[in-house]
């Protein structure tokens, strides 16, 4: 075994600084790793990977080399080095098992051969044109010998940018079978890790003999390639995690690229029979079958394993960090099978049952909703008991703000209100799926219809507010959509019983699986990546939650609003009684709601008038904390605390007060600082009110009425999935209509487009056909 320690002091004082090397350190570099865990048993869940102390990163040939297999992928390698260095600087112990020496050496040898050929030809051909040069087939061991030193020098140069030292270790199979050599290797690696040095290990391809088939010893994996080397090394060093990077996303149940191939999120021992392996990657000597074998051997030895893609430019820059953070990347190997289905299986179950739900007669879907309404009142004591447990746990934890705890609370009155809304929805659900919106006679005996259909599979993610669960479930039932629900852990007990009641109602027509509650350890960001399975995401919660989901949901539409910065503007011609009542209700009725007033705009002429004084007195009586806007503060000698931002959603008994010069000034302020949710004008001047209603570009705009009316139930929708501030599909409180899309149905008698050409016998008519009220497909 040849080991060479490359100390930082021996490196060149300066290397050429390229953009490939100088990559910005990400935010996770600020985190520090805590205590290591005892080795001996692999992690059961992805979320536990954050605890990994000692990590082996295996870089496959396809990751390290360029597409032409001659030379290294420098940019890709630099981003991987950055992630390893950052994790090392957090206090973790990182080791790299790398390929690439053969490819790097092949590049160097080809260059040398071409250069020498060109010199010889120039000497012998005189002025004649040089003949076309050819490169002979290069022997792999010679390439490895030529490339090992250059590969290591490159790693040294890259890691130096992060003040990280590296050391090279070359091994062969014999180094693991010879007990003395194995102890020496183990000792060397431990010493390097103790000195905070990153060992870079590779098989000594310059001298290694060809692999012998079926040469594994009893219980010991033979070193045939870098996959088996990484697995053997990880177990020998008692590593917590082995990350194997290749050129595929992970392990598929059939060869990637085939029609039905599905990425396996979690792979368990014993699942090998369910996998069909394809061909190996374009370079290297191992295929996916070899990777799985090595991974299972490492898993049996107590090391967790993730196989992921290290070549995808969209994720390479953070793939290692994402895996260590426990995000759903690649295939995670686990010895612990979950008790229930995976979220992917739940989605498939929901989609299948959802199609049956959509095919039910409208009266049957209405019957399910009515049954759920009855269960909410019949089982209210069980629901409230579960809710009290959640409230007690949330308060005792100290992790949740008071507005969040307020949203968590259920009451008998709230359950009764929910039941009333559901019964109201059951009536409107009879006129939903399959409704004919348009009918056109395209030509004789050729008729076209546009009809309403479900969107597909909905994912609703909500914090606190367990009353959201029956509302959203009823809307999904009415619209024939399958539904995945992901609630916050603070409402786990309440959500569990509400979901059980929902499935009980669905079971009367055999579609209990259409609505699934995700109770596994799925992170919200991971759910947002299921773009092949989920058709629409609806977030219900804090503005931060909504923003996070909007950022994470790449490829899946998101319906919702990020903030509820609602304004109430009191015009100079406002009634004092209306103003006081509307402001009180908008702010104090339920300050945690997204439709509560957050900013009060007052016309300048009302300052130091009775209406102004009475409004201030009312807010103080209601214990509302007032923050002064910049203009309002300038009018006062002793003002309340000046507002930090005019775009704040307080969600509590707090609000901002600002002064404006006119109705137009108020509109401009709302457009600049509002969130397009709900905005109100209080005035007795109808012309001013109409101008406000026309000009304000928000989802809900009200005249002389509380902002709290922005609600699906109060609008007569029966229930809502949320309030959307988007400008396409659905806006404002989103009820049943917002969860439907359309499809076109054409009925003909052998018609072809050729029939309507210049030489054809038919002409387009495009006549609108009247649609009888309540017409269904």
KETOR-463157 format. One record per residue (C-alpha): residue in three letters; z, x, y. Coordinates in steps of 0.001 Angstrom, whole numbers, plus 500000, padded with zeros to 6 digits. Example, Ala and Ser with C-alpha at 12.3 -4.5 7.8 and 13.67 -1.06 7.14 Angstrom:
Ala507800512300495500
Ser507140513670498940
This chain:
Unk500000500000500000
Unk499049501299503418
Unk501226500210506369
Unk500679501244509955
Unk503079500368512762
Unk501305499939516076
Unk503909500302518824
Unk503253499048522336
Unk503857502480523811
Unk500864503843521920
Unk498417501331523331
Unk495938502257526085
Unk497456501691529516
Unk494631499412530559
Unk492000497372528710
Unk489115495410530118
Unk490514492051531257
Unk488176489271530199
Unk488576485546530535
Unk488848485367526755
Unk492080487369526904
Unk493637485940530038
Unk494500482366529057
Unk497242480573530939
Unk500550480143529133
Unk501208476486528474
Unk504332474546529322
Unk505747474839525817
Unk506215478560526392
Unk509283477720528457
Unk511054476243525433
Unk513472478363523458
Unk513896478032519731
Unk517333477128518392
Unk519121477968515143
Unk517195478658511925
Unk517621476389508914
Unk518591477501505402
Unk515517478247503271
Unk514959476724499873
Unk513518473282500528
Unk510399472411502483
Unk510410469977505395
Unk510010466348504401
Unk508441465095507662
Unk506166466507510323
Unk508777465908513003
Unk510984468509511292
Unk508407471271511811
Unk509944471893515243
Unk512790473564513359
Unk510492476152511738
Unk511827479646512469
Unk509597481910510348
Unk505909480964510416
Unk502859482436508662
Unk499484481703510294
Unk496502482226508004
Unk493147482669509773
Unk490213481971507492
Unk486932483828507709
Unk485229480816509314
Unk487878480819512063
Unk487724484514512886
Unk483961485107512599
Unk481018483861514628
Unk478512481365513302
Unk476057484153512483
Unk478760485783510289
Unk478210489067512117
Unk480988489766514573
Unk484128487975515722
Unk484628484726517655
Unk486480486403520521
Unk487275483339522633
Unk488624481424519646
Unk490672484412518524
Unk492124484883522018
Unk493412481289522180
Unk495032481671518743
Unk496674484938519780
Unk498052483238522880
Unk499713480484520860
Unk501200482929518357
Unk502540485126521183
Unk504115482160522971
Unk505843480991519779
Unk507022484560519136
Unk508459484727522644
Unk510342481484521987
Unk512351483333519351
Unk510357482433516263
Unk509198485018513723
Unk505413484958513489
Unk503174486598510877
Unk499379486523510711
Unk497261486744507566
Unk493775487412508850
Unk490224487671507626
Unk487425489204509675
Unk487357492898508740
Unk484146492492506717
Unk482369490558509489
Unk483505493016512169
Unk482453495976510026
Unk479090494383509239
Unk478445494071512963
Unk479298497736513556
Unk477285499017510594
Unk474223496957511475
Unk474365498339514986
Unk474639501907513712
Unk471798501432511202
Unk469472499893513763
Unk470316502624516251
Unk469634505424513761
Unk466395503768512603
Unk465135503478516146
Unk465902507173516864
Unk464104508317513671
Unk461101506155514392
Unk460918507414517968
Unk460914511021516722
Unk458222510472514083
Unk455934507918515712
Unk455321509658519036
Unk453670507240521444
Unk452921504708518750
Unk454717501367518890
Unk457917501259516887
Unk457652499474513574
Unk459745496394512953
Unk463123497501511652
Unk464993495868508777
Unk468673496080507899
Unk469530496621504241
Unk472084494430502480
Unk475495495872503297
Unk478169496235500638
Unk481304494246501510
Unk483799497051500821
Unk481953499403503130
Unk481920496730505828
Unk485673496202505369
Unk486340499938505697
Unk484303500066508905
Unk485841496915510364
Unk489582497169509648
Unk490458499618512409
Unk488351497774515003
Unk489833494405514049
Unk493357495727514425
Unk492564497384517746
Unk491302494032519001
Unk494499492252517940
Unk496569494968519627
Unk494652494594522872
Unk494983490799522890
Unk498686490696522046
Unk499422493331524708
Unk498477490746527321
Unk501624488840526300
Unk503872491919525964
Unk503910491460522205
Unk503752494334519715
Unk501810494142516452
Unk501682496089513186
Unk498976496241510525
Unk499707495915506810
Unk496975496174504163
Unk497819494937500682
Unk496275494418497267
Unk497280492322494285
Unk499029495340492726
Unk501459495499495645
Unk502941492203494493
Unk502977492946490764
Unk504623496366491100
Unk508327495679491686
Unk508955498796493782
Unk505928498193495978
Unk506900494557496367
Unk510389495550497549
Unk508876498083499959
Unk506541495459501381
Unk509386492995501776
Unk511550495600503491
Unk508765496643505863
Unk508044493067506911
Unk511711492268507496
Unk512130495379509620
Unk509092494485511721
Unk510354490951512269
Unk513781492308513198
Unk512122494407515915
Unk510254491348517265
Unk506882492690516091
Unk504097490445514765
Unk502863491751511377
Unk499122491304510853
Unk498374491319507132
Unk495066491507505295
Unk493875492324501810
Unk492611495887501646
Unk489014494809501015
Unk487825498419501063
Unk489442499088497685
Unk490413495695496240
Unk488887494947492800
Unk486998491702492168
Unk489312488754491352
Unk489912488137487661
Unk489462484463486645
Unk492644482694485467
Unk494732485770486221
Unk497763483891487550
Unk500979484918485846
Unk503550482377484727
Unk504884480768487907
Unk503253483415490144
Unk500013483031492104
Unk497496485882491875
Unk496044487335495074
Unk492387486343494860
Unk491754485631498558
Unk493620485267501841
Unk494734481727500940
Unk496656482977497905
Unk497820486025499888
Unk499234483809502643
Unk500977481553500110
Unk502455484483498176
Unk503569486184501387
Unk505124482981502779
Unk507214482473499649
Unk508170486155499365
Unk509351486149502998
Unk511005482718502710
Unk508859481386505547
Unk509562477878506808
Unk505944477025507547
Unk502476478181506518
Unk499621477132508826
Unk496230477619507154
Unk493369477381509668
Unk489857476743508364
Unk486611475151509584
Unk487480471584508476
Unk489970469113509925
Unk492113469257506800
Unk491965467944503259
Unk489672464966502599
Unk489733462646499610
Unk486053463502499058
Unk483752466200500448
Unk483681466083504301
Unk480491464561505614
Unk480129462030502819
Unk480154458386503879
Unk483567457399502566
Unk485403460693503170
Unk488836460152504732
Unk491135462789506125
Unk494399462906504192
Unk497321462932506607
Unk500015463814504052
Unk499304465313500619
Unk501853465102497817
Unk502077467083494547
Unk500381465021491879
Unk497665463728494214
Unk495131466353493088
Unk493359463935490755
Unk492481461645493682
Unk490574464399495545
Unk486956465430495018
Unk486276468926496316
Unk483029469983497957
Unk481497473404498452
Unk483410476253500073
Unk482999477205503727
Unk480041479227505003
Unk482013482500504710
Unk484986483734502727
Unk485595483596498994
Unk487980480618498856
Unk487171476938499089
Unk489333473886499764
Unk490378473758496112
Unk491784477284496442
Unk493583476274499642
Unk495196473274497983
Unk496294475339495009
Unk497826477963497297
Unk499450475285499477
Unk501061473531496516
Unk502346476836495165
Unk503898477653498560
Unk505354474156498796
Unk506980474575495390
Unk508485477816496695
Unk510135476046499634
Unk507539476631502378
Unk505971473703504227
Unk502182473862504632
Unk499635472422507067
Unk495880472901506626
Unk493982472312509888
Unk490806473103511804
Unk490870476336513766
Unk487235476226514901
Unk487021472970516877
Unk486763474004520557
Unk488526470799521641
Unk491735471645519772
Unk491692475371519005
Unk493564476169522208
Unk496615474196521095
Unk496254473517517361
Unk499091475853516277
Unk501418474624519026
Unk500633470983518135
Unk501449471581514471
Unk504779473212515304
Unk505535470326517667
Unk505144467951514712
Unk501968466267515948
Unk499577464694513485
Unk497106467544513057
Unk495334468387509810
Unk496903467728506412
Unk500654468129505942
Unk501889468953502426
Unk505163467244501562
Unk507235466795498416
Unk508826463577499734
Unk506763460417499492
Unk507742457699502004
Unk509148454471500628
Unk506570452322502405
Unk502868452600503247
Unk501537455131505732
Unk500382453912509133
Unk496777454370508001
Unk497453452160504991
Unk499190449621507220
Unk496137449548509485
Unk493817448946506542
Unk496085446180505259
Unk496207444573508708
Unk492425444740509152
Unk491773443172505749
Unk494282440342506287
Unk493146439970509900
Unk489642439054508762
Unk491130436313506613
Unk493266435180509559
Unk490163434955511774
Unk488395432825509142
Unk491183430233509032
Unk490639426863510673
Unk492090426726514218
Unk494579424091513048
Unk495903426522510425
Unk496459429291512967
Unk498201426773515233
Unk500421425790512307
Unk501483429431511831
Unk502425429731515519
Unk504435426488515421
Unk506248427749512323
Unk507171430967514164
Unk508460428927517117
Unk510671426910514765
Unk512011430072513118
Unk513002431540516502
Unk515344428617517093
Unk516509428187513486
Unk517378431879513062
Unk518643432504516594
Unk522134433583515461
Unk520690436257513145
Unk518359437422515930
Unk521150437594518529
Unk523475439434516140
Unk520811442072515529
Unk520204442283519275
Unk523925442796519966
Unk523934445736517538
Unk520999447291519391
Unk522693446732522762
Unk525921448355521576
Unk524103451366520131
Unk521962451799523250
Unk524973451641525579
Unk527042454000523428
Unk524266456587523208
Unk524135457136526952
Unk520408457866526629
Unk519071454718528280
Unk519070453572531893
Unk520578450243532845
Unk517171448653533612
Unk516017449609530090
Unk519166448114528544
Unk518617444954530593
Unk515121444616529132
Unk516601444994525656
Unk518866441957525981
Unk518047438607524347
Unk519817435289524909
Unk519673431745523572
Unk517862430673526737
Unk515267433416526313
Unk514657432472522674
Unk514283428796523627
Unk511817429766526357
Unk509885431864523841
Unk509694428938521413
Unk508390426620524150
Unk505731429148525123
Unk504631429557521508
Unk504249425803521034
Unk502188425695524211
Unk500035428515522864
Unk499524426742519543
Unk497742423933521387
Unk495375426266523256
Unk494719428281520084
Unk492706425388518709
Unk490028426263521268
Unk489686430007520749
Unk487866431795517910
Unk484311430589517276
Unk483939428718520573
Unk480317428497521705
Unk479928429920525212
Unk476171429776525521
Unk473267428317523589
Unk469643429191524299
Unk466360428047522786
Unk464517431369522720
Unk461400429768521250
Unk460506426865518991
Unk462888426876516011
Unk464572430053517308
Unk468041429424518779
Unk470597431891520118
Unk474354431366520483
Unk477058433447522116
Unk480424432773520457
Unk483976434076520804
Unk485331436395518100
Unk488462438532517660
Unk488499442098518986
Unk489690443538515653
Unk492837445616515222
Unk495240445734518171
Unk497965448333518631
Unk500785447202520899
Unk503359449835521846
Unk506422448514523627
Unk509768449808524875
Unk512947447724524741
Unk511901444074525355
Unk511971442758521762
Unk510862439357523122
Unk507450441025523388
Unk507112441016519592
Unk506860437231518971
Unk504766436757522121
Unk502192439349521152
Unk502257438275517506
Unk501524434664518448
Unk498628435737520670
Unk497204437882517863
Unk497465434944515464
Unk495837432544517930
Unk492957434954518578
Unk492521435970514925
Unk493296439640515560
Unk495068442043513237
Unk498072443687514896
Unk500061446916514650
Unk503391446883516475
Unk505266450036517496
Unk508601449274519123
Unk511210451587520567
Unk514018452773518305
Unk516513451237520748
Unk515402447766519540
Unk514970448617515856
Unk517320445950514462
Unk515959443146516656
Unk512352444105516017
Unk512945444213512277
Unk514201440632512014
Unk511590439289514459
Unk508852440911512390
Unk510297439460509184
Unk510186435982510745
Unk506604436594511905
Unk505523437548508392
Unk507353434525507005
Unk505291432289509301
Unk502045434080508399
Unk502739433714504695
Unk502262429928504791
Unk498525430653504783
Unk498639433927502839
Unk498031436388505695
Unk501442438077506003
Unk499863441549506153
Unk497863440748509299
Unk500767441877511508
Unk502425445205510690
Unk505499446839512224
Unk505156450639512276
Unk508569451944511275
Unk507593455429510110
Unk508143458540512230
Unk504750458236513861
Unk504607459645517373
Unk502851457474519949
Unk500316460243520574
Unk499451460326516866
Unk498850456572516799
Unk496525456917519774
Unk494298459235517726
Unk493406456561515156
Unk490168455792516984
Unk488344454952513753
Unk490910452276512863
Unk492226450743516104
Unk490060448779518556
Unk492409448224521519
Unk495765449635522638
Unk498119447554524757
Unk501178449407526111
Unk504237447434527236
Unk506899449543528908
Unk507598452046531637
Unk504883453426533861
Unk505407456807532199
Unk504767455320528751
Unk501568453669529953
Unk500319456860531615
Unk501082458896528490
Unk499159456444526327
Unk496210456348528713
Unk496011460143528527
Unk496438460294524743
Unk494097457438523789
Unk490782459254523636
Unk488116456944522298
Unk490287453783522234
Unk490327451363525210
Unk493747450819526807
Unk494618447470528390
Unk497513447517530817
Unk498920448804534053
Unk500749452035534713
Unk503017450704537464
Unk504163447482539073
Unk504488448434542737
Unk504441444854544054
Unk504519444063547796
Unk505748441075549788
Unk504404440921553358
Unk506240438730555909
Unk503794437749558629
Unk504757437100562244
Unk504174433356561629
Unk506329433099558507
Unk508920430372557927
Unk512434431827557837
Unk513541429668554881
Unk510451430486552811
Unk510778434181553587
Unk514425434418552506
Unk513917432416549296
Unk510744434234548235
Unk512096437721548964
Unk515343436956547086
Unk513505435603544062
Unk510879438371544037
Unk513482441139544061
Unk516661439718542538
Unk515583437216539849
Unk514790440012537344
Unk514533443388539098
Unk513550445226535898
Unk510336443198535510
Unk506976444696536410
Unk506271441743538732
Unk509425442248540817
Unk509034443162544492
Unk509377446889545173
Unk508185447086548812
Unk508871444614551602
Unk506417444800554508
Unk507588443211557779
Unk505455442467560831
Unk506539444561563806
Unk507173441452565964
Unk509945440303563585
Unk512176443348564172
Unk515493442433565829
Unk514844438703565345
Unk517019436219563388
Unk514573436190560467
Unk514825439977560127
Unk518644439968560361
Unk518990437195557791
Unk516711438954555310
Unk518711442186555630
Unk521990440280555217
Unk520637438499552129
Unk519570441769550500
Unk522967443313551161
Unk524723440235549750
Unk522601440616546597
Unk523607444324546434
Unk520042445525546912
Unk519842449181547962
Unk517399449566550830
Unk515158452579551375
Unk513506452891554778
Unk509809453622555108
Unk508814456218557740
Unk507917453676560449
Unk510931451477559770
Unk513236454502559965
Unk511777455478563353
Unk512940452160564844
Unk516570452635563771
Unk519354454798565169
Unk521249454774561896
Unk518809454031559087
Unk519240453698555326
Unk518079456599553192
Unk514431457322553901
Unk512100456581551018
Unk510875459579549007
Unk507609457873548093
Unk505979454618549121
Unk504573454289545599
Unk507936453937543827
Unk508612451343541123
Unk512423451070541186
Unk512936448565538369
Unk516417447865539725
Unk518200446323542719
Unk516448448669545105
Unk513455448265547404
Unk511592449900550249
Unk511221448245553666
Unk508351449250555937
Unk506997447970559242
Unk503321447077559795
Unk501447446036562943
Unk499327443241561499
Unk498073441478558421
Unk495207443964558231
Unk497685446837558468
Unk499600445277555558
Unk496399445031553487
Unk495579448682554194
Unk499124449716553217
Unk498877447769549936
Unk495535449345549073
Unk496901452824549789
Unk500291452609548080
Unk500095449628545719
Unk499225449524542024
Unk496867446485542102
Unk499459444394540255
Unk500839441532542384
Unk501047441209546172
Unk502348438333548310
Unk501937437074551885
Unk504478434767553532
Unk502968432923556510
Unk502370429414557878
Unk498985430446559255
Unk496366429307556747
Unk493577431462558203
Unk495734434595557980
Unk496730433691554440
Unk493131433164553303
Unk492064436498554781
Unk494925438202552893
Unk494016436451549626
Unk490375437495549981
Unk490933441098551079
Unk493746442302548811
Unk492198443831545695
Unk494986443179543191
Unk495138441377539867
Unk497399438687541370
Unk497518437702545061
Unk499909434937546164
Unk500553432889549317
Unk504066431616550003
Unk505217432080546410
Unk507318434613544545
Unk505731437641542894
Unk507649436646539743
Unk505044433947539054
Unk502713436696537765
Unk503371435842534127
Unk501312434402531295
Unk503828431690530440
Unk504150430589534084
Unk500359430546534398
Unk500190428186531438
Unk498766430772529044
Unk501650430179526620
Unk502294433903526273
Unk500862437217527416
Unk500339440650525956
Unk500889442168529379
Unk499441442340532848
Unk496256444308533312
Unk495229445979536563
Unk491897447074535100
Unk488672445785536611
Unk486773445105533403
Unk487381442845530392
Unk490676441205531434
Unk492767441294534620
Unk496168439920535539
Unk498339438260532855
Unk496378438707529635
Unk496663435743527322
Unk494510434390524540
Unk491173434763526355
Unk491809438453526995
Unk492057439146523259
Unk488637437754522433
Unk485209439293522647
Unk481825437803521824
Unk478969438155519403
Unk475414436815519424
Unk474107434647516600
Unk470353434085516247
Unk468877431474513888
Unk465163431529513120
Unk462581430651510499
Unk460815433930509774
Unk460176434842513412
Unk458989438356514248
Unk458588440135517589
Unk454896440562516806
Unk454540436768517046
Unk455245437049520800
Unk452785439835521624
Unk449580439241523604
Unk447755438620520368
Unk450608436545518928
Unk450769432785518571
Unk454202432129520104
Unk455667432091523625
Unk459221432601524814
Unk460924429469526165
Unk464432430705527089
Unk465762427193527666
Unk469497426650528078
Unk470806424061525632
Unk473779421945526832
Unk476988422675524940
Unk479154419657524065
Unk482803420094525002
Unk484807421695522193
Unk481704422937520413
Unk482447425532517723
Unk480261427708515555
